[in-house]
Amino acid sequence: FDGKFTNVTNFDESGRATVKNSKGLYGSIAPTGKEIVPAVMSSPDIVSDFIDYMTENSLNEVKAIDAYRFNVKRVSVTNKVHLSDRLSNEMWDF
């Protein structure tokens, strides 16, 4: 995989492997090396949830922005405030 990923799991029965890139973000690849889920997820569990979402919605390919949005919705730090709350300085990058 030309050093694109720092960690790759074994391929599962569905032909997918979870990968981790140098930024510590996770995704999924096919045996050919093609990205199934772009490496923008914050945990392997979210990758698994996203693959389930793709299967339920008959999606074969997704854009990185769709995967990123899915991840943001499931990361607790991005969901710890309410609409009327004042955001702390470390939250402004979201």
Residue frames relative to the residue before (quaternion, step in Angstrom):
aa qw qx qy qz dx dy dz
F 1.0000 0.0000 0.0000 0.0000 0.00 0.00 0.00
D 0.4999 -0.7238 0.3773 0.2896 3.53 1.25 0.60
G 0.6777 -0.5321 0.3006 0.4088 3.60 0.98 0.76
K 0.3903 0.7368 -0.4736 0.2837 3.57 1.25 0.22
F 0.7825 0.2442 -0.1176 0.5605 3.57 1.10 -0.71
T 0.3772 -0.7337 0.5222 0.2163 3.55 -1.08 0.74
N 0.7903 0.1033 -0.0520 0.6017 3.58 1.24 -0.36
V 0.0097 -0.7773 0.6288 -0.0176 3.57 -0.99 0.89
T 0.3296 -0.7311 0.5599 0.2084 3.59 -0.88 0.94
N 0.6384 -0.4738 0.4153 0.4422 3.55 -1.30 0.03
F 0.5300 -0.6091 0.4760 0.3486 3.56 -1.16 0.55
D 0.3652 -0.7341 0.5301 0.2160 3.56 -0.95 0.89
E 0.7500 -0.4110 0.2786 0.4370 3.57 -1.33 -0.02
S 0.6705 0.4747 -0.3034 0.4828 3.60 1.19 -0.39
G 0.5586 -0.6450 0.3692 0.3681 3.60 1.28 0.09
R 0.5833 0.5609 -0.3813 0.4470 3.57 1.14 0.55
A 0.1212 -0.7530 0.6398 0.0945 3.52 -1.22 0.57
T 0.3820 -0.6881 0.5633 0.2514 3.55 -1.10 0.71
V 0.1259 -0.7963 0.5906 0.0350 3.55 -0.97 0.92
K 0.1884 -0.7445 0.6288 0.1218 3.52 -1.29 0.47
N 0.2636 -0.7783 0.5472 0.1593 3.59 -0.84 0.92
S 0.7292 -0.4529 0.2963 0.4188 3.58 -1.30 0.09
K 0.6339 0.5087 -0.3303 0.4798 3.61 1.26 -0.27
G 0.5315 -0.6464 0.3958 0.3782 3.59 1.29 -0.04
L 0.5346 0.6118 -0.4063 0.4181 3.57 1.24 0.38
Y 0.3495 -0.7744 0.5079 0.1421 3.54 -1.11 0.78
G 0.0225 0.7659 -0.6424 0.0152 3.51 -1.31 0.51
S 0.3750 -0.7063 0.5461 0.2496 3.55 -1.25 -0.37
I 0.1205 -0.7965 0.5905 0.0494 3.54 -1.09 0.77
A 0.4554 -0.6257 0.5599 0.2961 3.53 -1.39 0.34
P 0.6858 -0.4803 0.3351 0.4320 3.62 -1.19 0.25
T 0.6242 0.5411 -0.3365 0.4520 3.61 1.16 -0.47
G 0.5450 -0.6084 0.3977 0.4180 3.58 1.27 -0.35
K 0.4865 0.6600 -0.4354 0.3717 3.57 1.28 -0.12
E 0.4388 -0.6902 0.5098 0.2668 3.55 -0.94 0.92
I 0.2468 -0.7410 0.6101 0.1334 3.54 -0.90 1.01
V 0.7570 0.0937 -0.0306 0.6459 3.52 1.02 -0.94
P 0.4260 -0.7079 0.4926 0.2735 3.61 -0.62 1.06
A 0.4967 -0.6739 0.4653 0.2875 3.58 -1.03 0.77
V 0.3559 0.7086 -0.5242 0.3106 3.54 0.31 1.35
M 0.5266 0.6494 -0.3927 0.3832 3.58 1.31 0.07
S 0.4617 -0.7186 0.4574 0.2474 3.57 -1.05 0.78
S 0.8048 0.0884 -0.0735 0.5823 3.63 1.21 -0.19
P 0.6129 -0.5520 0.4129 0.3863 3.58 -1.21 0.43
D 0.6034 0.5690 -0.3580 0.4290 3.60 1.10 -0.64
I 0.6541 0.4943 -0.3143 0.4786 3.59 1.01 -0.76
V 0.5854 0.5504 -0.3658 0.4696 3.60 1.11 -0.63
S 0.6592 0.5108 -0.2978 0.4646 3.57 0.92 -0.93
D 0.6490 0.5086 -0.3086 0.4742 3.58 0.97 -0.86
F 0.6624 0.5061 -0.3073 0.4590 3.57 1.00 -0.82
I 0.6189 0.5233 -0.3418 0.4757 3.60 1.04 -0.71
D 0.6214 0.5220 -0.3335 0.4798 3.59 1.04 -0.75
Y 0.6387 0.5245 -0.3092 0.4705 3.58 1.00 -0.87
M 0.6509 0.5123 -0.3113 0.4658 3.58 0.95 -0.87
T 0.6562 0.5130 -0.3039 0.4625 3.58 0.97 -0.89
E 0.6666 0.5145 -0.2965 0.4506 3.58 0.90 -0.95
N 0.7639 0.3514 -0.1746 0.5123 3.58 1.10 -0.72
S 0.4403 -0.7355 0.4172 0.3018 3.58 1.32 0.35
L 0.3511 0.7302 -0.5028 0.3012 3.57 0.94 0.93
N 0.2172 -0.7818 0.5726 0.1173 3.58 -0.81 0.99
E 0.7855 0.1159 -0.0552 0.6055 3.55 1.14 -0.67
V 0.0756 -0.7814 0.6176 0.0467 3.54 -1.15 0.62
K 0.4700 -0.6337 0.5305 0.3100 3.52 -1.25 0.43
A 0.6296 -0.5534 0.3900 0.3812 3.55 -1.16 0.61
I 0.6394 0.5395 -0.3401 0.4295 3.61 0.97 -0.77
D 0.6358 0.5196 -0.3347 0.4624 3.61 1.05 -0.68
A 0.6427 0.4998 -0.3141 0.4883 3.56 1.03 -0.78
Y 0.6374 0.5321 -0.3202 0.4562 3.58 0.98 -0.84
R 0.6565 0.5065 -0.3110 0.4645 3.60 0.91 -0.88
F 0.6232 0.5325 -0.3303 0.4679 3.58 1.00 -0.83
N 0.6574 0.5165 -0.2993 0.4599 3.57 0.95 -0.91
V 0.6567 0.5272 -0.3156 0.4373 3.59 0.84 -0.97
K 0.6578 0.5211 -0.3141 0.4439 3.59 0.98 -0.79
R 0.7590 0.4003 -0.2003 0.4728 3.58 1.13 -0.56
V 0.5660 0.5713 -0.3934 0.4455 3.59 1.26 0.07
S 0.4790 -0.7237 0.4186 0.2676 3.55 -0.61 1.16
V 0.6341 0.5482 -0.3553 0.4136 3.62 0.96 -0.72
T 0.6870 0.4609 -0.2978 0.4765 3.62 1.06 -0.58
N 0.7402 0.3867 -0.2133 0.5070 3.58 1.23 -0.27
K 0.4842 0.7010 -0.4197 0.3131 3.58 1.16 0.43
V 0.6951 0.4109 -0.2864 0.5157 3.60 1.22 0.15
H 0.4049 -0.6782 0.5537 0.2636 3.52 -1.31 0.32
L 0.7025 -0.4865 0.3139 0.4138 3.55 -1.19 0.44
S 0.7401 0.4113 -0.2318 0.4788 3.60 0.98 -0.76
D 0.4975 0.6599 -0.4282 0.3657 3.63 1.26 0.00
R 0.4304 -0.6430 0.5571 0.3014 3.53 -1.27 0.43
L 0.3683 -0.7507 0.5080 0.2068 3.58 -0.74 1.06
S 0.4220 -0.6716 0.5448 0.2722 3.54 -1.08 0.77
N 0.6950 -0.5072 0.3141 0.4012 3.58 -1.19 0.49
E 0.6819 0.5028 -0.3108 0.4308 3.63 0.94 -0.77
M 0.6341 0.5433 -0.3297 0.4404 3.60 1.24 -0.19
W 0.5234 0.6913 -0.4017 0.2944 3.61 1.15 -0.30
D 0.6007 0.5750 -0.3795 0.4057 3.62 1.12 -0.36
F 0.6077 0.5136 -0.3662 0.4825 3.59 1.22 -0.15
